[in-house]
Amino acid sequence: MSYTPELVAELEILALFNLDSSQEGLKVHQTAAPQAIAAAKRLYEKELTTQPDGGYLTSLGRDAAQNAQTLLTILGAKETA
């Protein structure tokens, strides 16, 4: 699997969700970058969010966001050796 710009944009949107609250959603405004708008729509089409412009995470979306955020934390961690 290659890491396309589209996939990276979707990961960036998933990384924006606050996983501490299931009551907090995300709104990608029409003035956002076209890549972000398209990524939000693709996440909705994949049934990871409840609205084409963000909304709330579905159960599957929460799993995806959690994994994406964990991966970003691991990759961004500084080595303490």
C-alpha positions as a Markdown table, in Angstrom:
| # | Residue | x | y | z |
|---|---|---|---|---|
| 1 | Met | 0.0 | 0.0 | 0.0 |
| 2 | Ser | 1.3 | 3.4 | -0.9 |
| 3 | Tyr | 0.8 | 6.5 | 1.2 |
| 4 | Thr | -1.0 | 8.8 | -1.2 |
| 5 | Pro | -1.7 | 12.5 | -0.6 |
| 6 | Glu | -5.4 | 11.5 | -0.2 |
| 7 | Leu | -4.6 | 9.0 | 2.5 |
| 8 | Val | -2.4 | 11.4 | 4.4 |
| 9 | Ala | -5.1 | 14.1 | 4.2 |
| 10 | Glu | -7.6 | 11.6 | 5.7 |
| 11 | Leu | -5.1 | 10.7 | 8.5 |
| 12 | Glu | -4.7 | 14.4 | 9.2 |
| 13 | Ile | -8.5 | 14.8 | 9.6 |
| 14 | Leu | -8.7 | 11.8 | 11.9 |
| 15 | Ala | -5.9 | 13.3 | 14.0 |
| 16 | Leu | -8.0 | 16.4 | 14.7 |
| 17 | Phe | -10.7 | 14.6 | 16.5 |
| 18 | Asn | -10.8 | 14.9 | 20.3 |
| 19 | Leu | -10.9 | 11.3 | 21.6 |
| 20 | Asp | -11.5 | 12.4 | 25.2 |
| 21 | Ser | -15.2 | 13.2 | 24.3 |
| 22 | Ser | -17.6 | 11.4 | 22.1 |
| 23 | Gln | -19.8 | 14.6 | 22.3 |
| 24 | Glu | -17.3 | 16.7 | 20.4 |
| 25 | Gly | -17.4 | 16.6 | 16.6 |
| 26 | Leu | -15.5 | 18.3 | 13.8 |
| 27 | Lys | -16.6 | 20.7 | 11.1 |
| 28 | Val | -14.6 | 21.1 | 7.9 |
| 29 | His | -15.8 | 24.5 | 6.6 |
| 30 | Gln | -16.2 | 25.1 | 2.8 |
| 31 | Thr | -13.4 | 27.7 | 3.2 |
| 32 | Ala | -10.9 | 24.9 | 4.3 |
| 33 | Ala | -8.3 | 23.6 | 1.9 |
| 34 | Pro | -9.8 | 21.6 | -0.9 |
| 35 | Gln | -7.8 | 18.5 | 0.2 |
| 36 | Ala | -9.3 | 18.7 | 3.7 |
| 37 | Ile | -12.8 | 19.0 | 2.3 |
| 38 | Ala | -12.3 | 16.0 | 0.0 |
| 39 | Ala | -10.7 | 14.0 | 2.8 |
| 40 | Ala | -13.7 | 14.7 | 5.1 |
| 41 | Lys | -16.1 | 13.5 | 2.4 |
| 42 | Arg | -14.1 | 10.3 | 1.8 |
| 43 | Leu | -14.1 | 9.6 | 5.6 |
| 44 | Tyr | -17.9 | 9.9 | 5.5 |
| 45 | Glu | -18.2 | 7.7 | 2.4 |
| 46 | Lys | -16.1 | 5.1 | 4.3 |
| 47 | Glu | -18.6 | 5.4 | 7.2 |
| 48 | Leu | -15.9 | 6.7 | 9.6 |
| 49 | Thr | -17.8 | 10.0 | 10.3 |
| 50 | Thr | -21.5 | 10.9 | 10.5 |
| 51 | Gln | -21.4 | 13.9 | 8.1 |
| 52 | Pro | -19.7 | 14.7 | 4.8 |
| 53 | Asp | -18.1 | 17.7 | 6.4 |
| 54 | Gly | -17.0 | 16.0 | 9.5 |
| 55 | Gly | -19.6 | 15.5 | 12.2 |
| 56 | Tyr | -19.0 | 12.8 | 14.8 |
| 57 | Leu | -16.9 | 9.7 | 14.6 |
| 58 | Thr | -18.7 | 6.4 | 14.1 |
| 59 | Ser | -17.6 | 3.4 | 16.1 |
| 60 | Leu | -15.3 | 2.4 | 13.3 |
| 61 | Gly | -14.2 | 6.0 | 12.9 |
| 62 | Arg | -13.3 | 6.2 | 16.6 |
| 63 | Asp | -11.1 | 3.1 | 16.2 |
| 64 | Ala | -9.5 | 4.5 | 13.1 |
| 65 | Ala | -8.8 | 7.9 | 14.8 |
| 66 | Gln | -7.5 | 6.3 | 17.9 |
| 67 | Asn | -5.1 | 4.2 | 15.8 |
| 68 | Ala | -4.0 | 7.1 | 13.7 |
| 69 | Gln | -3.4 | 9.3 | 16.8 |
| 70 | Thr | -1.5 | 6.5 | 18.5 |
| 71 | Leu | 0.7 | 6.0 | 15.5 |
| 72 | Leu | 1.4 | 9.8 | 15.2 |
| 73 | Thr | 2.4 | 9.8 | 18.9 |
| 74 | Ile | 4.7 | 6.8 | 18.5 |
| 75 | Leu | 6.3 | 8.2 | 15.4 |
| 76 | Gly | 6.7 | 11.7 | 17.0 |
| 77 | Ala | 8.1 | 10.4 | 20.2 |
| 78 | Lys | 11.7 | 11.3 | 20.9 |
| 79 | Glu | 14.2 | 8.5 | 21.6 |
| 80 | Thr | 15.4 | 8.5 | 25.2 |
| 81 | Ala | 18.4 | 6.3 | 24.7 |
